């Protein structure tokens, strides 16, 4: 199996983006002898990337929740500075 970076395949794709045109572009690019390949990742590397993606998602959702809470509190006249530590340290929890 050979993985080809998409930026090298793009010049070989003709017409609109369809599965058929993409497959033809990939085949055309794969036939080129000097086409660079992407290194395959081990299962451990893929697992670590998955952990990082989940962690980023949790962090994003935490920030969204803090911002939503700050906005709701502002509607009731309670203005708070940005940052999750300020929400935790607020005396009227």
Buried (B, 14 or more C-beta within 10 A) or exposed (E): EEEBEEEBBEEBBEEEEEEEBBEBBBEBBEEEEEBEEEEEEEEEEEEEEEEEEEEEEEEEEEEEEBEEEBEEBEEEEEEBEEEBEEBEEEEEE
